């Protein structure tokens, strides 16, 4: 949720980034579907140990840009904030705990137009609740056109 300053909170940013990281790792090594495979089937995240080791190695090898030239956030995220967040992912974040939390939810996969779609289906406890769809995807012209 955005605060009054229109900047995401640190915990929200970390949660979104972690979810994206888990999703990326979960996709590694998963075979693609046949073009006609459109059934909805159960799915669980199983992150290979080798993928986590490789992720930590790549995080440790990050080549950082020079520090920003201004003291505010007008040039996007501050370098020190990103270094702290990425350092947390590489050294402290419990990827197995995140994997277990995801696997506690009813997850599924299907294929739409030959693209694997992973989704979580959770019904509200409230009968009158509006249905919500939350989609996560990488930065693309499609996402920018929806803004």
Order of alpha helices (4+ residues) and beta strands (2+ residues): alpha-beta-alpha-alpha-alpha-beta-beta-alpha
